[in-house]
Structure formats: structure tokens, C-alpha cells
Amino acid sequence: MIQLRKATFSDSWHLVRELKASLRAGVQVERQRFRGRVWYLLTDPFRNEFFRISEEAYSLVGRLRKDKTIDEVWKACMEADADSAPGQEETIDLLSRLGQANLLQSNLPGNAEKILGARLRKKERMWKAQFANFLFVKIPLFNPDSLLSGCLPIARIVFRPVGVLLWCLVVLFGVGIAIQDWERLSDQGQGILSPGNLPWLYAVSVGLKLIHELAHGIVTRYFGGTVPKCGVLWMVLAPLPFVDASSSWAFRRRRERMLVAASGMLAELFVAGVATILWRYLDGQVLDAVCYNTMIMASVVTLFFNANPLLKFDGYYLISDWLQIPNLQERSKRRIRYLVERYAFRREEALDSAGDAIEGRWLCVYGMAASTYRVFLLF
């Protein structure tokens, strides 16, 4: 995602000014609104990739045509609105990122192609990144769309008043049992990391992760999105299931995007409630171990990790939509860097990523909190 800002003329402009470029056929454009500002989401449905740009950036991208040079498009933007139109440096940067995302088609000669990066070997970069980050590897296996379509009746029941009421009753009943039997819970929790309990802990984690990801996929399909792939996520050499629900980013309604982000946690909390009830009223050594581990993994772990907005899991996407600040993590880093450059090093040309004063405060608070929390996790 790019938020363009005014820049000076570029020395490299002569290499791109006579080129002709346009968005690839099939690229879809979705108009979204965050905090009263308009953003555009460029979607490639075949690759299931997304690229969000600001309204100022789209004023240039929307004018790209096969029969117009980049210089002609840029001048048209300047004539329409010189104050908000991107400068030459920003235009090159924007076209470069669009080229890297394979969203552009153009007549690029060799030297300009190096600048715009329109045909970078994306798969090669992805494999190198996976090799460098071998503790976090995604292996796609198949397209689960037909399977999830068959599960849509579940979503239709859940989003009805009776489904919401059932969820609330189960979760509240489970919380009441946990409070009532707190001493027994605490005593049993002392052996949760014992060698004999670790196989149960891992088996429960895989099962809960499967339910979590299935909930993401079903809710995404319920609201009209697509789930093109699912597979195995090797996280710290432990295999866990995953689904690709990124098409939900294109949903226009904030409520729908937030429900997709929260669906996995809501499903786990429901399972935690059911497990708590079974743990309290049924006997059996194996059942007791399974239910207790499920309670811990589906409640405590879910709330401390998945719901934590300072980590880039479900809670992060929830707070990003709630605050209506897209790409919260990256822009908060840029906001902190701007403050340091502007006030510590007195750089007048430092660029701010915030759209207004309120957004700037949120970015600053989130950036400092997330950085502090990462240091805390490290220690």
C-alpha cells in the first residue's frame, strides 16, 4: 500500500517518460473509505494478490492507457490538480511497485525495466524468502472453495439470532464454571508443560488451528469472498493448517472484514466453552486431558496471541479496521521514523505517513507500543 506525497523532479524521468503502460486486463478496482479518506484496492483475482493505493495515487493509475505515454498521464494529473498530483519521483516509485506486483503491462526497454521492476522474478524472491525464514514456511496443498461452500449452512445458522444466543450462553456458562472451579483449574495447570502432556497439547493445537482456519474460510465465503488455497504452515518446525482468506481485504463493509478477522477466535472461544462444560460434568482420564488442554489453548492462548493487536495476527487486523487505518504496522514505523528525522535530526524534507493529526497520534502510540512489546518478547 502506498500513500503518495509530493516530491521533486526525477533525474531518471527521461528513461520512463515515453513509455506506455496500463493496468493488466482482469485487474479489479475496489473503492474503500477509511477515516473519511478514499482508498483504492487493486485486486488480481487470478493470483489472489492485493495492492492498496491512496486516492492521489489512483488519480494517476486510473489514467494509464496503452495509447498514452507516462509523461502525458503525469501532465494530465498535474493539470487536473497540481497540489495533490504525484511528482516524478513518486510516479516512478508507484509504477515500480505496481510492476513488482505484476499489475502493469507496458512496452519496457531493458534500462527502464530495471527502474520499474515490472518483470522481477517474484517466485524466485518468494523461494529465497522462504529459505531465509525456514521456521515459518507455507506449503499450499489444494483449493478448498467447494468444501467451504458446502459448509455455508453453518455460517447461516451462526449469524442468526439463535446462533449468536447459543454462542453467548456456551461461552458465559464456560466462564462461570472456570470461576467456580478456579482452584481445580490452577492445580491441574501445573502439569500442562510436563513431558506426558505435550503430545496432548500439540494434538489439541492442531485441531483448534483447523477449526480456527475453517472458520476464517467459511465466513469469507459467506460474505462473497474466495478462498483459493489451503495447506500446511510449518511454524517452528511444527505443521499447522492454514487457509488463504485474504480476499476479505476487498470487502467494502468494515463490519464484514472485522467478522472475518474475528471468526477464528470466536470459533475457538465457543470450543473452549464446550470443553469447559465437558471437563466439569464428564469423567475419564483421556477426556479430562483433552478438555483441559482445549480450554487452555482455545481461551488463554487465543486471547494472549491471536487477539493481541501488537502482533500481526487476527487482533492486528481487527484494530486496523476499527481505527480505519490501513497498513497500520508499516505506517506506524514510518511515522516514528518521520518524528525522529524531523525533530531529532531537523530534516525539513522528512515525509509523514499520517493523513491527519488524530491518525498521527494513533500511529505514534501503536508504533511505540508494538516496538516495546517486541523487546519484551525478546527478553
C-alpha positions as CSV (number, residue, x, y, z in Angstrom):
1,M,0.0,0.0,0.0
2,I,1.3,3.4,-0.9
3,Q,0.3,6.8,0.2
4,L,1.9,9.3,-2.3
5,R,3.4,12.6,-1.3
6,K,4.7,15.5,-3.3
7,A,8.3,15.1,-4.5
8,T,10.8,16.9,-6.7
9,F,11.5,16.1,-10.3
10,S,13.5,13.0,-11.0
11,D,16.7,12.6,-12.9
12,S,15.5,9.3,-14.2
13,W,12.3,10.7,-15.8
14,H,13.8,10.7,-19.3
15,L,14.0,6.9,-19.1
16,V,10.3,6.4,-18.5
17,R,8.6,9.4,-19.9
18,E,8.0,7.9,-23.4
19,L,6.8,4.6,-22.1
20,K,3.2,3.4,-22.3
21,A,1.7,1.4,-19.5
22,S,-1.7,0.3,-18.3
23,L,-3.1,-2.0,-15.7
24,R,-3.3,-5.6,-16.7
25,A,-6.5,-6.9,-18.1
26,G,-8.6,-8.5,-15.3
27,V,-7.3,-6.3,-12.5
28,Q,-10.3,-5.3,-10.4
29,V,-10.6,-1.9,-8.6
30,E,-12.5,-1.7,-5.3
31,R,-13.2,1.7,-3.7
32,Q,-12.9,1.8,0.1
33,R,-13.1,4.5,2.7
34,F,-11.0,4.8,5.9
35,R,-11.5,7.7,8.3
36,G,-13.3,9.8,5.6
37,R,-10.5,9.3,3.1
38,V,-10.9,7.3,-0.1
39,W,-8.5,4.4,-0.9
40,Y,-8.5,2.0,-3.9
41,L,-7.7,-1.7,-3.7
42,L,-6.3,-3.2,-6.9
43,T,-7.0,-6.9,-7.0
44,D,-5.6,-9.6,-9.2
45,P,-8.2,-12.4,-8.9
46,F,-6.0,-14.9,-10.7
47,R,-3.1,-14.6,-8.3
48,N,-5.2,-13.5,-5.4
49,E,-3.0,-10.5,-4.7
50,F,-4.0,-7.1,-3.4
51,F,-2.4,-3.7,-3.6
52,R,-4.0,-0.6,-1.9
53,I,-3.2,2.9,-3.0
54,S,-4.4,6.3,-2.0
55,E,-6.9,8.5,-3.9
56,E,-4.0,10.7,-5.1
57,A,-2.1,7.7,-6.4
58,Y,-5.2,6.4,-8.2
59,S,-5.6,9.7,-10.0
60,L,-2.5,8.7,-11.9
61,V,-3.1,4.9,-12.1
62,G,-6.7,5.4,-13.3
63,R,-5.4,7.5,-16.3
64,L,-2.9,4.9,-17.5
65,R,-3.7,3.8,-21.1
66,K,-1.9,1.8,-23.8
67,D,-2.0,4.8,-26.2
68,K,-0.7,7.4,-23.7
69,T,2.9,7.9,-22.5
70,I,3.7,8.1,-18.8
71,D,4.7,11.7,-19.4
72,E,1.3,12.6,-20.9
73,V,-0.5,10.9,-18.0
74,W,1.6,12.7,-15.4
75,K,1.0,16.1,-17.1
76,A,-2.8,15.4,-17.1
77,C,-2.7,14.8,-13.4
78,M,-0.8,18.0,-12.8
79,E,-3.3,19.9,-14.9
80,A,-6.2,18.4,-13.0
81,D,-4.9,19.0,-9.5
82,A,-1.3,20.2,-9.2
83,D,-1.4,20.2,-5.4
84,S,-2.3,16.6,-4.9
85,A,-0.8,15.1,-8.1
86,P,2.3,12.9,-7.5
87,G,5.7,14.2,-8.5
88,Q,8.0,12.4,-10.9
89,E,9.9,10.5,-8.1
90,E,6.6,9.3,-6.7
91,T,5.3,8.3,-10.1
92,I,8.4,6.2,-10.7
93,D,8.1,4.6,-7.2
94,L,4.4,3.8,-7.8
95,L,5.0,2.3,-11.2
96,S,7.9,0.3,-9.8
97,R,5.7,-1.2,-7.1
98,L,2.9,-1.9,-9.5
99,G,5.4,-3.6,-11.8
100,Q,6.7,-5.7,-8.9
101,A,3.2,-6.8,-8.1
102,N,2.7,-7.8,-11.8
103,L,-0.3,-5.4,-12.2
104,L,1.2,-3.5,-15.1
105,Q,1.6,-4.2,-18.8
106,S,3.9,-2.0,-20.8
107,N,6.5,-1.7,-23.5
108,L,9.5,-1.5,-21.3
109,P,13.0,-1.4,-22.7
110,G,15.8,-3.0,-20.7
111,N,17.1,0.1,-18.9
112,A,13.6,1.2,-17.8
113,E,12.6,-2.2,-16.8
114,K,15.4,-2.2,-14.2
115,I,13.9,1.0,-12.8
116,L,10.2,-0.1,-12.8
117,G,10.9,-3.7,-11.9
118,A,7.9,-4.8,-14.0
119,R,9.3,-8.3,-14.6
120,L,11.2,-9.1,-11.4
121,R,11.3,-12.8,-10.7
122,K,8.7,-12.9,-8.0
123,K,8.7,-16.6,-7.5
124,E,12.4,-16.6,-7.1
125,R,12.2,-13.9,-4.4
126,M,9.5,-15.9,-2.6
127,W,11.5,-19.0,-2.5
128,K,14.5,-17.1,-1.2
129,A,12.4,-15.6,1.5
130,Q,11.0,-19.0,2.5
131,F,14.5,-20.4,2.6
132,A,15.8,-17.5,4.8
133,N,12.7,-17.9,7.1
134,F,12.7,-21.6,7.3
135,L,10.9,-21.6,10.6
136,F,7.8,-20.1,9.1
137,V,7.0,-21.9,5.7
138,K,3.6,-22.1,4.0
139,I,3.0,-25.1,1.7
140,P,-0.3,-24.8,-0.3
141,L,-2.0,-28.2,-1.0
142,F,-5.4,-27.7,-2.7
143,N,-8.3,-25.3,-3.4
144,P,-10.9,-25.7,-0.6
145,D,-13.5,-23.5,-2.2
146,S,-16.0,-26.3,-2.9
147,L,-15.5,-27.8,0.6
148,L,-16.2,-24.4,2.2
149,S,-19.2,-23.8,0.0
150,G,-20.7,-26.9,1.5
151,C,-20.2,-25.5,5.0
152,L,-22.1,-22.3,4.3
153,P,-25.2,-23.5,6.1
154,I,-23.1,-23.4,9.3
155,A,-22.5,-19.7,8.8
156,R,-26.1,-19.0,8.0
157,I,-27.1,-20.5,11.4
158,V,-24.3,-18.8,13.3
159,F,-25.2,-15.3,12.1
160,R,-28.9,-15.7,13.0
161,P,-30.1,-14.5,16.5
162,V,-30.4,-18.1,17.7
163,G,-26.7,-18.8,16.7
164,V,-25.5,-15.7,18.5
165,L,-27.5,-16.5,21.6
166,L,-26.2,-20.1,21.7
167,W,-22.6,-18.8,21.4
168,C,-23.1,-16.4,24.3
169,L,-24.7,-19.0,26.5
170,V,-22.0,-21.5,26.0
171,V,-19.1,-19.0,26.5
172,L,-20.7,-17.4,29.5
173,F,-21.5,-20.8,31.1
174,G,-17.9,-21.9,30.5
175,V,-16.6,-18.7,32.1
176,G,-18.9,-19.3,35.1
177,I,-17.6,-22.9,35.5
178,A,-14.0,-21.7,35.3
179,I,-14.5,-19.1,38.0
180,Q,-16.3,-21.6,40.3
181,D,-13.6,-24.3,39.9
182,W,-10.6,-22.0,39.7
183,E,-8.6,-23.9,42.3
184,R,-9.0,-27.2,40.4
185,L,-8.0,-25.5,37.2
186,S,-4.9,-24.0,38.8
187,D,-3.8,-27.3,40.3
188,Q,-4.2,-29.1,37.0
189,G,-2.4,-26.4,35.1
190,Q,0.9,-27.0,37.0
191,G,1.5,-30.1,34.8
192,I,0.4,-28.6,31.4
193,L,4.0,-28.5,30.1
194,S,5.0,-31.8,31.6
195,P,6.5,-34.3,29.0
196,G,3.5,-36.6,29.3
197,N,1.1,-33.8,28.4
198,L,3.0,-32.3,25.5
199,P,1.5,-34.8,22.9
200,W,-2.0,-33.9,24.0
201,L,-1.1,-30.2,23.9
202,Y,0.2,-30.5,20.3
203,A,-2.8,-32.6,19.1
204,V,-5.2,-30.2,20.6
205,S,-3.3,-27.2,19.0
206,V,-3.6,-28.8,15.5
207,G,-7.3,-29.5,15.9
208,L,-8.0,-26.0,17.2
209,K,-6.0,-24.4,14.4
210,L,-8.0,-26.5,11.9
211,I,-11.3,-25.1,13.4
212,H,-9.8,-21.6,13.5
213,E,-8.8,-21.6,9.8
214,L,-12.0,-23.3,8.8
215,A,-14.0,-20.5,10.5
216,H,-12.0,-17.9,8.6
217,G,-12.7,-19.7,5.3
218,I,-16.4,-20.2,5.9
219,V,-17.1,-16.6,6.9
220,T,-15.0,-15.3,3.9
221,R,-17.2,-17.4,1.6
222,Y,-20.4,-16.4,3.4
223,F,-19.7,-12.7,2.6
224,G,-18.8,-13.5,-1.1
225,G,-15.0,-13.8,-0.9
226,T,-12.9,-16.6,-2.3
227,V,-10.5,-19.0,-0.6
228,P,-8.2,-20.2,-3.3
229,K,-5.8,-22.3,-1.3
230,C,-5.2,-24.1,1.9
231,G,-2.3,-26.1,3.2
232,V,0.2,-26.7,5.9
233,L,2.1,-23.9,7.8
234,W,5.4,-25.1,9.2
235,M,5.8,-22.8,12.2
236,V,9.0,-23.6,14.2
237,L,9.1,-27.0,12.5
238,A,5.5,-27.8,13.7
239,P,2.9,-28.4,11.0
240,L,-0.3,-26.5,11.3
241,P,-3.2,-26.0,8.8
242,F,-3.9,-22.6,7.1
243,V,-6.3,-21.1,4.6
244,D,-5.9,-18.0,2.4
245,A,-8.7,-15.7,3.3
246,S,-7.0,-12.5,2.0
247,S,-9.9,-11.8,-0.4
248,S,-11.7,-10.4,2.6
249,W,-9.5,-7.3,2.3
250,A,-11.5,-6.3,-0.7
251,F,-14.8,-6.2,1.3
252,R,-16.3,-2.7,1.3
253,R,-18.0,-3.1,4.6
254,R,-15.8,-2.7,7.6
255,R,-18.1,-5.0,9.6
256,E,-17.6,-7.9,7.2
257,R,-13.8,-7.5,7.3
258,M,-13.8,-7.4,11.1
259,L,-16.0,-10.5,11.3
260,V,-13.7,-12.5,9.0
261,A,-10.7,-11.5,11.2
262,A,-12.6,-12.4,14.5
263,S,-14.2,-15.6,13.2
264,G,-11.3,-17.8,14.1
265,M,-11.1,-16.5,17.7
266,L,-14.9,-16.7,18.1
267,A,-14.9,-20.3,17.0
268,E,-12.1,-21.2,19.4
269,L,-13.9,-19.5,22.3
270,F,-17.0,-21.5,21.6
271,V,-15.0,-24.7,21.6
272,A,-13.4,-23.6,24.8
273,G,-16.8,-23.2,26.4
274,V,-17.9,-26.6,25.2
275,A,-14.7,-28.2,26.5
276,T,-15.1,-26.5,29.9
277,I,-18.6,-27.9,30.2
278,L,-17.5,-31.4,29.3
279,W,-14.5,-31.1,31.7
280,R,-16.8,-30.2,34.6
281,Y,-19.6,-32.7,34.1
282,L,-18.0,-35.8,32.5
283,D,-15.4,-38.2,33.9
284,G,-12.5,-40.0,32.2
285,Q,-8.7,-39.6,32.2
286,V,-8.4,-39.1,28.4
287,L,-11.4,-36.9,28.1
288,D,-10.2,-34.8,31.1
289,A,-6.8,-34.3,29.5
290,V,-8.3,-33.4,26.1
291,C,-10.9,-31.0,27.5
292,Y,-8.4,-29.3,29.8
293,N,-5.8,-28.7,27.1
294,T,-8.6,-27.5,24.8
295,M,-9.7,-25.0,27.4
296,I,-6.3,-23.5,27.8
297,M,-5.3,-23.4,24.1
298,A,-8.7,-22.1,22.9
299,S,-9.0,-19.4,25.5
300,V,-5.8,-18.2,27.2
301,V,-3.5,-18.7,24.2
302,T,-6.1,-17.3,21.8
303,L,-6.6,-14.2,23.8
304,F,-2.9,-13.6,24.5
305,F,-1.7,-14.2,21.0
306,N,-4.4,-14.1,18.3
307,A,-6.3,-11.3,19.9
308,N,-3.1,-9.3,20.7
309,P,-3.1,-6.3,18.3
310,L,0.7,-5.8,18.8
311,L,1.4,-9.0,16.9
312,K,0.4,-9.3,13.3
313,F,-2.4,-11.9,13.9
314,D,-6.2,-11.6,13.9
315,G,-6.2,-8.8,16.6
316,Y,-3.9,-6.7,14.4
317,Y,-6.4,-6.7,11.5
318,L,-9.3,-6.1,13.9
319,I,-7.8,-2.9,15.4
320,S,-6.6,-1.8,12.0
321,D,-10.2,-1.9,10.7
322,W,-11.6,-0.5,13.9
323,L,-9.3,2.5,13.8
324,Q,-9.8,2.7,10.0
325,I,-6.0,2.9,9.4
326,P,-5.0,0.5,6.7
327,N,-1.5,-1.0,6.8
328,L,-1.2,0.1,10.4
329,Q,2.1,-1.6,11.2
330,E,4.1,-0.3,8.3
331,R,2.7,3.3,8.6
332,S,3.4,3.4,12.3
333,K,7.1,2.6,11.6
334,R,7.2,5.3,9.0
335,R,5.5,7.7,11.5
336,I,8.2,7.0,14.2
337,R,10.9,7.4,11.6
338,Y,9.4,10.7,10.5
339,L,9.3,12.1,14.1
340,V,13.0,11.1,14.6
341,E,14.2,12.6,11.4
342,R,12.1,15.7,11.7
343,Y,12.7,16.7,15.4
344,A,15.9,14.9,16.3
345,F,17.9,15.5,13.1
346,R,16.0,18.6,11.9
347,R,15.3,17.2,8.4
348,E,12.8,19.6,6.8
349,E,12.2,17.2,3.9
350,A,11.1,14.3,6.2
351,L,7.9,12.7,5.0
352,D,4.9,12.0,7.3
353,S,2.7,8.9,6.7
354,A,-0.2,10.3,8.7
355,G,-3.2,11.7,6.9
356,D,-4.3,13.9,9.8
357,A,-3.4,14.8,13.5
358,I,-5.6,12.1,15.0
359,E,-4.3,9.4,12.7
360,G,-0.8,10.6,13.5
361,R,-1.3,10.1,17.3
362,W,-2.7,6.6,16.8
363,L,0.3,5.7,14.5
364,C,2.7,7.0,17.1
365,V,1.0,5.2,20.0
366,Y,0.8,1.9,18.1
367,G,4.4,2.2,16.8
368,M,5.8,2.7,20.3
369,A,3.6,0.0,21.9
370,A,4.4,-2.6,19.3
371,S,8.2,-1.9,19.4
372,T,8.2,-2.1,23.2
373,Y,6.2,-5.3,23.2
374,R,8.7,-6.9,20.7
375,V,11.6,-6.0,23.0
376,F,9.6,-7.5,25.9
377,L,9.1,-10.8,24.0
378,L,12.8,-10.9,23.1
379,F,13.8,-10.8,26.7
